Amino acid sequence: MSLMSKLLMSTVVATVALSANAQPENKKLVKYVKRNIVKNPQVTVKGVTVLESKTHKDLPGWTILLTNMDLEYQKKDIKAPEMMFVKDGLITGHLVNLKTGNDYRNEIKPTVPSSMYDDAHLLFGNKNAKHKILVFSDPMCPFCRDTVPGIMKAAKDNPNNIAVYYYHLPLLRIHPVSDMLTRIMHVAQEEGKTDVVEKIYSLKIKPQETNATKILSAVKSQTGYDVSASKIEEKSVKDALKADADAAGKMMVTGTPTVYIDGEWDKMRDGYKKLVD
């Protein structure tokens, strides 16, 4: 169970009467969170920040609030993302389609803020390209390996039409080797060697490998990129990977690959094909 799971517990049926406004007063959101979301008595709810308000074509009359809960746990401040559905003085964390069984909580994600399209994350294409694609990915994830190289190639072949912004999200419980691989990829990208990032998607290595010497050797022999262990252990590298993980949390990313096109979640991950000249 993750730390966040220990801190929070959302219930499908929890609803609280609020004002009839599309967006309730902040104090009422805090009261709802205290009563219905945070179940750990050791966690203090300090506030709720609404990051974005959205609607959905399948949910007429409902307003979807994408929020950050400001929490304190063991004297540490934590920002935890939370989705809320509001309508006619009611609020709930889940709305389920009885016909399909789909929880709309899993159908909606925040819009990408413009600040995430920065030079540090631009992998392929021109920053002034007509379309921006943002990706959260793990190079050892089979679904990523099936999808992300195609997105990269589309940007390389159409740099004025497509720009790819890349964020690392290694799934360490499944692919421990990705811890080191993503740091290698980060350093390579910083050095302008974006081809290394692409090549690591076809790297042949055991997902459970943790031996640094073996990992560095595999990368060198299969991609031609030689980097020292000390370089990828630098604090700045680890801080950059943590920042990517924090960004994933704010964007409510729960798996890889998660793809956004022009700010909006591309659930099917193939929308880029329509952008190719």
HELIX and SHEET records of a PDB file:
HELIX    1   1 LEU A    3  LEU A    7  1                                   5    
HELIX    2   2 ASN A   26  TYR A   32  1                                   7    
HELIX    3   3 VAL A   33  ILE A   37  3                                   5    
HELIX    4   4 TYR A  104  ASN A  106  5                                   3    
HELIX    5   5 SER A  114  MET A  116  5                                   3    
HELIX    6   6 ASP A  119  HIS A  121  5                                   3    
HELIX    7   7 PRO A  142  ASP A  157  1                                  16    
HELIX    8   8 SER A  178  GLU A  190  1                                  13    
HELIX    9   9 THR A  194  LYS A  199  1                                   6    
HELIX   10  10 ILE A  200  SER A  202  5                                   3    
HELIX   11  11 ALA A  212  THR A  223  1                                  12    
HELIX   12  12 ALA A  229  ILE A  232  1                                   4    
HELIX   13  13 LYS A  235  LYS A  250  1                                  16    
HELIX   14  14 GLY A  271  LEU A  275  5                                   5    
SHEET    1   A 4 VAL A  43  LYS A  54  0                                        
SHEET    2   A 4 THR A  63  TYR A  73 -1                                        
SHEET    3   A 4 LYS A  76  LYS A  87 -1                                        
SHEET    4   A 4 LEU A  90  THR A  92 -1                                        
SHEET    1   B 5 LEU A 122  PHE A 124  0                                        
SHEET    2   B 5 ILE A 162  HIS A 168 -1                                        
SHEET    3   B 5 HIS A 131  SER A 137  1                                        
SHEET    4   B 5 THR A 258  ILE A 261 -1                                        
SHEET    5   B 5 GLU A 264  TRP A 265 -1                                        
END                                                                             
